[in-house]
Amino acid sequence: MMGIIENCLERAFGEVEHVDAFNTYQVKNYDRYALAAFPEPVKRQYREEHWEQDLQKAFDAGRRMAEKLL
């Protein structure tokens, strides 16, 4: 089900597009927090393996959304 903000955006601009970015960093310095559920080495490895693809997906989505407005 679409959220209120997405519904408003869709009414104003048309179809809403999502870019899912999973397994992101929660904090800048993991040494300052006890985050057993979010181990920094796992986050770092995922980012190293997927950063370029996630960045490209976001860039492409932004371009498509901008093109729809033109």
C-alpha positions as CSV (number, residue, x, y, z in Angstrom):
1,M,0.0,0.0,0.0
2,M,1.3,3.4,-0.9
3,G,2.2,5.8,1.9
4,I,0.8,9.3,2.2
5,I,3.9,11.1,1.0
6,E,4.2,8.8,-2.0
7,N,0.5,9.3,-2.8
8,C,1.0,13.1,-2.7
9,L,4.1,12.9,-4.9
10,E,2.4,10.7,-7.4
11,R,-0.5,13.1,-7.7
12,A,1.8,16.0,-8.2
13,F,4.5,14.4,-10.5
14,G,3.1,11.1,-11.8
15,E,4.5,7.6,-11.2
16,V,6.8,7.3,-8.1
17,E,9.9,5.2,-8.5
18,H,11.8,3.4,-5.7
19,V,15.5,2.7,-5.4
20,D,16.0,0.2,-2.7
21,A,19.4,0.4,-0.9
22,F,19.7,-2.4,1.7
23,N,22.4,-3.2,4.3
24,T,23.6,0.4,4.6
25,Y,25.7,1.9,7.3
26,Q,23.7,3.0,10.4
27,V,26.4,5.2,12.0
28,K,29.7,6.9,11.0
29,N,31.8,5.3,13.7
30,Y,30.9,1.8,14.8
31,D,33.5,1.9,17.6
32,R,31.4,4.3,19.6
33,Y,28.3,2.0,19.7
34,A,27.3,-1.6,20.6
35,L,25.5,-2.7,17.5
36,A,25.7,-6.5,17.4
37,A,22.7,-6.6,15.0
38,F,24.6,-4.4,12.5
39,P,28.2,-5.6,12.4
40,E,30.4,-3.1,10.6
41,P,32.6,-5.7,8.8
42,V,29.5,-7.1,7.1
43,K,28.3,-3.6,6.2
44,R,31.7,-2.7,4.8
45,Q,31.9,-5.8,2.7
46,Y,28.4,-5.3,1.3
47,R,29.2,-1.7,0.5
48,E,32.5,-2.6,-1.2
49,E,30.7,-5.2,-3.3
50,H,27.5,-3.2,-4.2
51,W,28.3,0.5,-3.9
52,E,28.9,1.1,-7.7
53,Q,25.7,-0.8,-8.7
54,D,23.6,1.0,-6.0
55,L,25.0,4.4,-7.1
56,Q,24.2,3.6,-10.8
57,K,20.7,2.5,-9.9
58,A,20.1,5.8,-8.0
59,F,21.6,7.9,-10.9
60,D,19.5,6.1,-13.5
61,A,16.3,6.5,-11.4
62,G,17.0,10.2,-11.0
63,R,17.5,10.6,-14.7
64,R,14.3,8.8,-15.6
65,M,12.4,10.9,-13.1
66,A,13.9,14.2,-14.4
67,E,13.1,13.1,-18.0
68,K,9.4,12.6,-17.1
69,L,9.3,16.2,-15.8
70,L,10.7,17.7,-19.0
